[in-house]
């Protein structure tokens, strides 16, 4: 007789239950690396729209302009003095972009400052920033308490990833293109997300093995490292001397056309969590979404090897399904760039249809 026939039935049941619990536990662990259950605040969205009354004396044009006449979009965010500070991109009627600042006590209702805080000027960086302007900021803090921002400068032809520093969020010291190597300075680059560590409500740039790390790019994702936040070196393959791709579009998925960093990359127990934006290709795509749909997903990288992917979303966690996300300057867009821990929740700020700004929240 088979020995299995002598094992009491209740032991089979117990073993089955134990295996089921172990399986559930394993599945749960697989999922906990993501920030989940974001809910759009439909009663308030969009929370920021263009304001035609916002005027600014442009130092390049020498005249007053409506600096957010066209669109407001793609904000970054941080907590300062217990309030949400939103740094957002605004476009004038000609399409030139500048960075504005809005402040909120509840994370939903914002008061805008009347003047932009970061803009093209008659300075040494005008050649990189005019006439396209300054776009898509991403902000972190440094260990000394100052602020470090990455942004895209656009001269009308080439986008360049740039940076600036501040101690008060109002006055900024521009540092110009981050990829200063002659090999890269005139190549298209944008969207820099630094690796950070959360300390309370602050997101502080964190060194790993002696370097600050940054994800960047808007096709594939690439990486650069720095010892001082000033001099950056692109990670290259030792054989062909080409920059290495650490995250790529996937045929048949929602991110089949391109991938692009969202906010900072956050160190967590499970690894480095990066929320990333993506676009659906015209073909060989995910047919559940219109072609060219911008949605956002999440990827987990190895803390010891920030270039190594450990996990990746199979579905987006946010995508356009509201009218203000589906129709605008560019249709079918949710573009995430701002994430803060606030009032025991994550507040995620994102651009909608390249026209307005909305918010979604998730339990911490």
Secondary structure, DSSP 4 states (H G I P E B T S, - for coil): --GGGGS-HHHHHHHHHHHHHHHHHHHHHHHTTS----EE-TTT-S-B---TT-EEEETTTTEEEETTSSEEEEEEEEEETTEEEEEEEEE-TT--EEEEEEEESSSSS-EE-SS-SB---SSTTHHHHTTTEEEEEEEEE-TTS-EEEEEEEE-SS-EEEEEEEESSSSS-EEEEES--STTTTTS-----EEEEEEETTEEEE--BTTBEEEEE-SSSBEEEEESSSSSEEE-B-TTT-PBPPSB---TTSTTSSEEEEEEEEEEETTEEEEEEEEE--SSSS-TTS-TT-EEEEEEEE-SSSTTSEEEE-SS-SB---SHHHHSSSSSSBEEEEEEEEETTEEEEEEEETTTEEEEEEEE-
